[in-house]
Amino acid sequence: MNKHNENVLLSYPRSGNHLCRFFIELLSEFPTYGCKGSKQDVEIYKNVFDESIPFNILNNFDTRDCYFKYHTIPSNGINAKNLILIIRNPREVLLRQCGQKLNINNDCYSYENYFKNIDFYNNHKGKKLLLYYEDILTNKKEFINKLYDFLSINNLEKKEYALSNIDNLFMLSSKGKTDSGEKLIPIFN
């Protein structure tokens, strides 16, 4: 088990993790960290967008305030301080990610890991938030309000900015590119 507590953003692949990270960074003004070892999965604010986005992330932040992305619980465990779990309809996410093959091995894309994430959430004793991908897309303002409240942010100006520009921000979040011009993993697929 990891010894330090960390803020965890957990979701099976293709469940809206990048979208949620975008808004965590925008609202909290702290970076989020992607899957370890992925050169494409950098902090969202470091990507290039079609318009300027006021992430306002400075270099002197405490990583204890940042969220770390996981698609599955690592074998050595996670000591989650705060936990956000994003769930997407299993018919959509499992078939899109795994295809028609029943993938039950231990890689992060197995069917079993989809349900292990839910079990981890259910057994977590600390502060936690459950988000449904489909609800995020159909009720964007409620999503922003829930996320803002859960993150215990005290920046009403930033919340109002997000709410008043919500459709444009959702669109921009899906069009980010890395510094090298590589398109990010699509958020809405």
C-alpha positions in Angstrom: 0.0 0.0 0.0 1.3 3.5 -0.8 2.3 5.2 2.4 1.1 8.8 1.6 -2.4 9.9 1.1 -3.3 11.3 -2.3 -6.3 12.8 -4.0 -7.5 10.2 -6.5 -9.5 10.5 -9.7 -10.5 7.0 -10.7 -12.3 5.9 -13.8 -12.2 3.1 -16.4 -10.8 4.3 -19.7 -13.2 6.3 -21.9 -15.2 7.5 -19.0 -14.5 11.2 -19.0 -11.3 11.4 -16.9 -9.7 14.1 -19.1 -12.8 16.2 -19.0 -13.0 16.0 -15.2 -9.3 16.8 -14.9 -9.8 19.8 -17.2 -12.4 21.2 -14.8 -10.5 20.2 -11.6 -7.5 22.2 -12.9 -9.6 25.1 -14.0 -11.6 25.4 -10.8 -8.9 24.5 -8.2 -5.9 26.1 -10.0 -3.9 23.0 -9.2 -2.6 20.5 -11.8 -3.7 16.9 -12.1 -1.4 14.1 -13.0 -2.1 11.5 -15.6 -1.3 7.8 -15.7 2.3 7.2 -14.7 4.6 6.5 -17.7 2.4 8.1 -20.3 4.1 10.9 -22.2 0.8 12.0 -23.7 -1.0 12.1 -20.4 0.5 15.3 -19.1 -1.2 17.9 -16.9 -4.1 19.3 -18.8 -3.1 23.0 -18.4 0.2 22.2 -20.3 -1.7 21.4 -23.4 -2.4 23.8 -26.3 -6.0 24.9 -26.8 -7.7 27.0 -29.5 -8.3 29.8 -27.0 -6.6 31.0 -23.8 -8.0 29.2 -20.7 -7.3 30.8 -17.3 -6.0 27.8 -15.5 -3.8 30.2 -13.4 -1.6 27.3 -12.2 1.6 28.6 -10.7 4.9 26.7 -10.2 4.8 26.8 -6.4 2.0 24.4 -5.6 1.9 21.6 -3.1 1.4 18.2 -4.8 -0.7 17.1 -1.8 -3.5 19.3 -3.2 -3.3 17.7 -6.7 -5.3 14.8 -8.1 -3.7 11.7 -9.5 -5.5 9.8 -12.3 -5.9 6.0 -12.2 -7.8 3.7 -14.5 -7.5 0.8 -12.0 -6.2 0.3 -8.6 -2.4 -0.6 -8.7 -1.3 -3.9 -7.2 0.4 -2.0 -4.3 -2.9 -0.2 -3.6 -3.8 3.5 -3.2 -4.1 5.3 0.1 -6.8 7.8 -1.1 -7.5 10.9 0.9 -10.2 12.2 -1.4 -11.7 10.0 -4.1 -13.6 10.9 -7.3 -15.0 8.0 -9.3 -16.4 8.5 -12.7 -18.7 5.7 -14.0 -19.9 5.3 -17.6 -22.5 2.9 -18.8 -20.8 -0.4 -19.0 -22.3 -1.3 -22.4 -20.6 1.8 -23.8 -17.3 1.8 -22.1 -16.5 -2.0 -21.9 -17.5 -2.8 -25.4 -15.7 0.3 -26.8 -12.5 -0.4 -24.9 -12.4 -4.2 -25.0 -14.4 -5.0 -28.1 -16.4 -8.2 -28.1 -13.6 -10.2 -26.4 -14.1 -11.0 -22.7 -10.9 -9.6 -21.3 -10.6 -10.9 -17.8 -6.8 -10.7 -17.3 -5.2 -8.2 -15.0 -4.4 -5.4 -17.4 -6.2 -2.1 -16.7 -8.6 -2.7 -19.6 -10.2 -5.9 -18.2 -13.9 -6.2 -17.4 -12.9 -7.1 -13.9 -11.2 -3.8 -13.3 -14.3 -1.9 -14.2 -16.0 -3.5 -11.2 -13.0 -3.4 -8.9 -13.1 0.4 -9.3 -16.7 0.5 -8.1 -15.8 -1.8 -5.1 -12.9 0.5 -4.2 -15.2 3.4 -4.2 -17.8 1.6 -2.1 -15.2 0.6 0.5 -13.5 4.0 0.7 -14.1 5.5 4.1 -12.9 9.0 3.3 -14.4 11.9 1.4 -15.7 10.7 -2.0 -17.7 11.8 -5.0 -19.4 9.6 -7.6 -19.9 11.1 -11.0 -21.8 9.5 -13.9 -20.4 10.3 -17.3 -23.8 10.6 -18.9 -24.9 13.1 -16.2 -21.8 15.2 -16.7 -22.7 15.6 -20.4 -26.4 16.2 -19.9 -26.3 18.5 -16.8 -23.0 20.4 -17.1 -23.9 23.1 -14.6 -24.8 20.5 -11.9 -21.5 18.8 -12.6 -19.5 22.0 -12.1 -21.4 22.8 -8.9 -20.8 19.3 -7.5 -17.2 19.3 -8.4 -16.6 22.8 -7.0 -18.3 21.9 -3.7 -16.4 18.6 -3.4 -13.1 20.2 -4.0 -13.9 22.8 -1.2 -12.8 25.7 -3.4 -13.3 29.2 -2.3 -13.1 31.1 -5.7 -16.6 32.2 -6.7 -15.2 34.2 -9.6 -13.7 31.1 -11.1 -16.9 29.1 -10.6 -18.9 31.9 -12.3 -16.5 32.0 -15.1 -16.8 28.2 -15.6 -20.6 28.3 -15.4 -21.0 31.3 -17.8 -18.7 29.7 -20.4 -19.6 26.1 -19.9 -20.5 25.1 -23.4 -17.4 26.7 -24.9 -15.2 25.2 -22.1 -16.6 21.7 -22.8 -15.8 22.1 -26.5 -12.3 23.5 -25.8 -11.6 20.6 -23.4 -12.1 18.1 -26.2 -9.7 19.9 -28.6 -6.5 20.2 -26.6 -3.2 19.2 -28.1 0.2 18.4 -26.7 3.1 20.8 -27.3 4.2 18.6 -30.2 0.7 19.1 -31.8 -0.5 15.5 -30.9 -4.2 15.5 -30.3 -5.2 14.5 -26.8 -7.2 11.3 -26.2 -10.8 12.4 -27.2 -12.9 13.1 -24.2 -16.3 12.5 -25.6 -15.8 9.2 -27.4 
